């Protein structure tokens, strides 16, 4: 039986890819808060994005469906759940830490220490 003209092998391959992405990417993309910046790391050691705290203007927690269509830099490691949107100079950064609310609060504390302003919106 074909689904929308697609063979069952193709549908199974897509499902397997999505499951592997959702379960495995948390080991590929990680996030670290240092004394002066937020780092997005590949395999836990290779920086792919670094944002200084003084460049962060707003931190919010959103559902995936809310902001999916606006231009953003996506550095997510999960497919479902809430994510953290970090407004900064340039395009906003979207990340998906395991505990979004706790991560956003911790990041806000770092930004406040660095800039004197509280960036957490929601």
C-alpha positions as CSV (number, residue, x, y, z in Angstrom):
1,X,0.0,0.0,0.0
2,X,1.4,3.4,-1.0
3,X,0.9,6.6,1.0
4,X,0.3,9.6,-1.3
5,X,2.2,7.9,-4.2
6,X,5.2,7.3,-2.0
7,X,6.5,3.7,-1.5
8,X,6.5,2.2,1.9
9,X,10.4,2.1,1.9
10,X,10.5,5.8,1.5
11,X,7.9,6.5,4.2
12,X,9.8,4.1,6.6
13,X,13.1,5.8,5.8
14,X,11.7,9.2,6.6
15,X,10.2,7.9,9.8
16,X,13.5,6.3,10.8
17,X,15.4,9.5,10.0
18,X,13.1,11.7,12.1
19,X,13.3,9.2,15.0
20,X,17.1,9.1,14.8
21,X,17.3,12.9,14.6
22,X,15.0,13.4,17.6
23,X,16.8,10.8,19.8
24,X,20.4,11.3,18.5
25,X,20.9,15.0,17.9
26,X,21.0,15.8,21.6
27,X,24.5,14.1,21.5
28,X,25.5,16.0,18.4
29,X,24.4,19.6,19.3
30,X,24.9,20.8,22.8
31,X,24.8,24.2,24.5
32,X,27.2,25.8,27.0
33,X,27.1,29.0,29.1
34,X,30.5,30.4,29.7
35,X,31.5,33.5,31.7
36,X,31.0,35.8,28.7
37,X,28.9,34.0,26.0
38,X,26.5,31.3,24.9
39,X,28.1,28.6,22.8
40,X,26.5,26.1,20.5
41,X,28.8,23.1,20.2
42,X,29.0,20.2,17.7
43,X,29.9,16.9,19.4
44,X,30.4,18.8,22.7
45,X,33.7,20.5,21.7
46,X,33.5,22.2,18.2
47,X,31.9,25.6,18.4
48,X,29.4,26.4,15.6
49,X,27.8,29.5,17.2
50,X,29.0,31.9,19.9
51,X,26.9,34.8,21.1
52,X,28.3,37.2,23.7
53,X,25.9,38.1,26.5
54,X,26.0,41.8,25.7
55,X,24.5,41.1,22.2
56,X,21.4,39.3,23.6
57,X,18.4,41.6,23.8
58,X,15.6,39.2,24.5
59,X,15.1,35.5,25.5
60,X,11.7,33.9,25.1
61,X,10.3,30.3,25.2
62,X,8.0,29.3,22.3
63,X,6.3,26.3,20.8
64,X,7.8,25.1,17.5
65,X,4.7,26.1,15.6
66,X,4.7,29.7,16.7
67,X,7.9,30.8,15.1
68,X,8.6,28.1,12.4
69,X,8.1,30.4,9.4
70,X,10.1,33.5,10.5
71,X,13.7,33.7,9.5
72,X,15.9,32.4,12.3
73,X,19.0,30.4,12.8
74,X,18.0,26.9,14.0
75,X,20.4,25.1,16.2
76,X,18.0,22.5,17.6
77,X,18.7,19.0,18.8
78,X,15.0,17.8,19.2
79,X,11.9,17.9,17.1
80,X,9.2,18.3,19.7
81,X,8.7,20.4,22.8
82,X,9.4,24.0,23.6
83,X,12.4,25.9,22.4
84,X,14.3,29.0,23.4
85,X,14.5,32.0,21.0
86,X,17.4,34.3,21.6
87,X,17.0,37.8,20.1
88,X,20.4,39.3,19.2
89,X,22.0,41.4,16.6
90,X,21.5,39.6,13.3
91,X,19.1,36.7,13.0
92,X,17.5,35.3,16.2
93,X,18.9,32.0,17.4
94,X,16.6,29.1,18.2
95,X,17.9,26.3,20.5
96,X,16.2,23.4,22.2
97,X,17.9,22.6,25.5
98,X,16.5,19.7,27.5
99,X,14.9,22.0,30.1
100,X,14.0,25.2,28.2
101,X,12.7,27.2,31.1
102,X,15.6,26.5,33.4
103,X,18.1,27.1,30.6
104,X,16.4,30.4,29.7
105,X,16.5,31.5,33.3
106,X,20.1,30.6,33.7
107,X,21.0,32.4,30.4
108,X,19.0,35.5,31.6
109,X,21.0,35.5,34.8
110,X,24.3,35.5,32.9
111,X,23.0,38.3,30.6
112,X,21.9,40.3,33.6
113,X,25.3,39.9,35.3
114,X,27.0,41.0,32.1
115,X,24.7,43.9,31.0
116,X,22.6,44.8,34.0
117,X,19.4,44.2,32.1
118,X,16.9,41.3,32.4
119,X,16.2,39.9,28.9
120,X,13.8,37.0,29.8
121,X,10.3,37.8,28.3
122,X,8.3,34.6,28.8
